[in-house]
Amino acid sequence: MKFFFTRQLPSITFMKKIHHQKSKRANIKQTYEIIDISFSKKIDFNCFLIYAIKIVLIRIFRMEASSKLSLLYFLFLFIMPLSSIASDNTLSISTDNDGLMGTDQEYSSGLFIRFSKRKDQLGYGVELSSQIWTPSDIEKPTPQPNERPYAGLVYLQLHLQNQTHQYANKLAFMLGKVGPDGYAGKSQKIIHDLIGSPEPKGWAYQISNKMVYQLSLENNTLFHRDQYGEWSGSVRGQLGNFQPEVGVGLTYRIGIDLDTTFGATGTTKGNNIDPNMLYNSKKGFFFYLMTEATYRFKDITIEGNKPIENVPLDITHSHFTLSSGVTWYRPTWGITFSLNGKSATYEQAHYKYHTYANIGYFYRF
């Protein structure tokens, strides 16, 4: 929903004082950086919020080193658990990004915020997420041959899980929207401006607005477990108009409390390690390696409606995914990290596979 200011607003100027000290005996020079945001008679309120967030982030990024350390120390004390007893609720935040692998193309980034709750073997939760796909050269202002279109997705997803020592079942329903209404382009431009990356210039040709839905089913079954680790298999399927597909996978894990955390891994974006599946284990760690073969029937991020300047592409139906990662957790908090590689998603792609990394933090209370 969009809200508009209906009266003329004055220009707002944000001024930041920056001190430069050339040497110990030098005088302190004062300079001012001016960020000027001018408002017209009608202002898209969503854009206003994005600019406000941008200003806050700029101030943080340009703080002195000592101030940044103080801020990080305060945040660390704030989020450090005060309890030694694991609880039923889990709040997690994770991000996917291919920049950590030295690329900026295909599936470029994702942000996932999730609240989950457990009761014995059953778990459920809700997730708010956004994802971005881009061509390999984001500095080109118009679509290029053999390059995928820009695409952005924002969605809400409900999760339901059933877990034992030998099997785990997962059910999820996603409802979201692709297209300009997700503000993926504006978000990426802000982040790239903050970190000094090239500006993406082709978002005017992104996939058009469309509501999407998807029902996901997954089963994990234990094959073998001993002192050397654990082997398991997975079967999953996705039904809907977003990315319907079926897949089979094989997973190896080694670590502590494997029997009580069975089914915690996966290959779906943002959920390589599911913190809610660690409910029965107070503390521990594990490393995993997973392979999966999938067959995708449709991909709206490539085949969806888009401006005619985009060159038609043929999706690759058969995919291969390799994922590895580690998690370390305490009674009320934990961290996750994973690396992911996937074969090309369309026939004309100039690359054979694409890689990205995931970093996550979760808090149990």
N, C-alpha and C positions, 0 to 999 in steps of 0.2 A: 504494500500500500504506500502511496506517495502523498506527502503533505507539502503545501506550498505557503511561503510567506506572501501576503497580498499587498504589502506596502513597501515603498522604497526604503532600503536600508543603506546606511552610510558605509563607505569603504572602511574595512577593518584592517589595521596594520599591526602586525606582531613584530616587536623589536626585541632582539636578543643581544645582550652585552657580552662581548667576547674579549677576554684578556690575553694578550700575547706578551710573553717575557723572553726577550732575545738572549739575555744573559743575567747573571746574578746582579750585576751593577747597572743594568739597563733600566730605563724607565718603562713603566707599563703603558703600553699603547692600547687605546680603546677603539674598537671598531664596532660597527653595528651591522647586523644582517637583517634585512627587511624582507619579510614574506607578506606580500600584498594579496589579499583576497577581496575581490570586488563583487558585490551582489547586485543583480538586476532586479527588476520588479517582481519577478517570480523565481524563487530559488527551490530547486529540488532538495527537500530536506534530507534525503538519503545521501546526496553528494555533500551536503553541509557536514553531516556526521563523519563521513570519510575524511574530509579535510581536517576536522577537529582531531580525529585520531592520528592523522598524519603529523600534525603539529606537536602533539604529545610525544610521539615516537621520535621525532626529530630532536626534541629537547633531551630525550634520554640518550640517543645515540651520540649527541655532541657534548655530553657532560664530560667533565674532567675525569681522568682515570680513577682518582681517589673517590670521587662522588659515585662513580659507577660501582666500585667495590663496596662502598657503604650500602648502596641500594640492593645489590645482590646479597649482601650479608643479612640485611633486614628481611628480604624475601625468604631467604633460607631459614631464618629463625621462625618466620611466620608459618611456613608450610611444613616444618619439621613436626612429626607426630609427637604428641604429648602422652599418648597412651601406648601400652605394650600389649593390648588385647585387640586382635583383629575383629572387625565388625561386619555387619551385613551389607553396608552401602559402599559403593566404589565410585569415585569421580576420576575420570581419566581425560587426558588431553594428549594428542599425538599429531605429528605432522609428517607427511610424505614430501620428499623434495629430490628432484634429480640433480639439483645444483651441487649436492654433496658428492655426486659421482662425476662432476665435471661436464655435465651436459645441461641443455635447456631446450627440450623438445619432447614431442609425444605427450605422455602423461607427465606434466611438469610439477604439479604440487597438489597437496590436499591437506586440509585441516579438519580434525575430528575431535569433537567434545562429546563425552558420553557419561551418563549416569546409570549405574546398574545396581541391582539389589538381588540378594540371594536368600533362599530359605531351603535348607537341606540340599536335596539334589536339583532343585529347580532354581533358575535364575531368569531375570528379565531386566530390560533396560531401554533407554531411549537415547538416540544419538543425533546430533546436529552436525552437519558436515558441508564442506564445499570442496570442489575439485576443479582442476584446470588442465586443459590440453592445448598445446601450441605446436606450430610448425617448427622446423629446425632453425630457420633464420627469422627471428622475431623483429629484426630491424627493417624488413621489407614491408612497405605500406600496402601492397596489394598481394593477392594470392599468387603462389608460384607453382609451376608444374610439378607433379609428383610429391606434393606436400599436403599433409592433412590440414583441415580447417581449424581455426580457433574454436574452442568449446568450453563452456563453463557450466557447472552443475552445483546447485544448492538443494539440500534435501533434509528430511526428517525420517529417521528409521527406528522401528520398534524391534526389539530382540527378545527371544525366548529360548531358554536352554535347559537341557536335561543331561546330567553328568553322573557317571559312576566310575569305578576303577578300570573298567574294561570297554566302555563305549561312551560316546557323547553325541547328542543330537542338538542341532541348532536350527532355529527358524527365525527369519527376519522379513519384515515388510517395509519397503522404502517408498516414500512419496515425495517427489521433488519437482524441480523445474530446470530445464536447460535454456540457455539464451541470455540476452542482455539483462533481463530482469534479475539475474543472479549477481550482477555487479562484479563478475570475475575479472573483467578487463580493467576496471578502475582499481580493484584491489591489487592486481599484479603490477600495475603502473606505480602505485604508491610504494609497494615493497621494493621494486627495482630502483626507484628513486632514492630510497633510504640506504640501500646497500651499494649503490653505485653501479648497478648492472644496466645494460642497454635497455632503452625503452621499447616495449612491445608496440608496434605501430599498425598491426593489422586486425585489431579487434572489431573494426567496422564490418568485417566480412565473416563474423562468427556464425555458428549454428543458430538458427532462429528460435524464438521462444516456443516452448512446448512443455506441457505437463508430462512427467514420466512416473512410472510405477514399476515395482519389481518385488516379487516374492522369492526368497532364497531358502533352500533346504540343504542341510549338510549332515552327513553321518560319519563319525570317526569310530573305527573298530580296532581294538588291540590285537596285534599279531603275536608279539613276544616281548617279555620284559625280564631282565636279569641284572646282575651287578654291573654289566657293561653298557646298559642303556635300554632303550625301548624302541620297538618297531611297530608302526601302525599304518592303517590305510584309510583313505577318505573317499567319499563319493558325494558330490554336490550338484545342484541344479539351480538355475535362475530362470524364472518365468516373468514376462512383462514386456514393455516396449522400450526398455533402456538398453540392456546388454544381455539378452537371453542366451544361456549357454549351459553345457554340462561338462563335468570334469571328474577325473579320478587322480588320486595322489598317493604318494608314499612318504612317510615321515620317520626320521630317526631323531631321538632325543637322548641326552645324557645330562645328569644332574642330580639334585636332591628333591625328594618328595614327588617323584614322577607319578606314582600311583594315585595321589590325591589331586594332581593337576592335569589329569589326562584330558586331551582335546583342547588344550589352551592355545594351540597354534593354528595358523591358517594362511591362505594366500590372498584373501580379499583385501582390497585397499584399506589401509588404516587399521586393520584388525589382524595383523600378523601374529600378535600375542594378545589374547583376550584376558585382561586382569580379573574379570568376574569369574573366570574358570580357575583362579588360584584361591578361591574362597576357603577351601578345606586345608590349606597349608599356611601356617603362620609366617614362616620365613624360609627362604631357600633360593635356589637359582637353577637354571638349566640352559643348555645350548641346543639348538635344533637345526636340522637340515631337511628341507622338503622339496620334492619335485612334484609337478602336476601337469597332466596333459588335458587340454580343454578343447571343446568344439563350440564355437560361437556362431549363433544363427543371425545375429543382427547387432549393429553398433550405431546408436543414434548420434554419437559424437563424431562420426564420419559420414554416415548416410542420411542424417537429418536434413531438413529443409535449410537452405542457406542461399546467400546471394549468388546470382548466376556467374559471377566472376570466378568462383571456385571451380577447379577442375574436378570432374567426377572421379571417384576412386573406388576400387574393388576391395572389400574387406577380406582379410585372411581368416578363414574359418577355423583352421587347426592351429592351436597355440601350445607353446611349451613354457613353463614357468619354473624357475629355480629360486628358492628363498632360504636364507639362513639368518639366524639371530640369536640373541641372548637376553635373558631377563634376570634381574637380581632384585629381591624384594624382602621387606621386613614386615612386622605385624601390621603396620598401618600405612606403608608407602612402598613404592617400588619404581624401577626404571626399566625401560625396554629399548632395544636397538635391533634393527634388522636391515639386511641388504636384499634387494630383489632384482631379478632379471627376467625379462619376458621377450619372446620372439615378436617379430614385426606384426602389427595389427592390420596392415593393408598391403596389397600386392605390389604397389608401385614404390614402396618405401626404399630409401637408399641405404638403410641400415638393416642388419640382420636381427638385432635384439636391442632392447632398451633397458636401462638400469635406473633405480632410484633407491633412496634410503629412507628409513622410518625411525623417528626418535619419539619416545613417549614417556610420560610420567603419570603415575596414578596414586591416589590417596584413598585409603580405606578408613571408614569412620562409622 
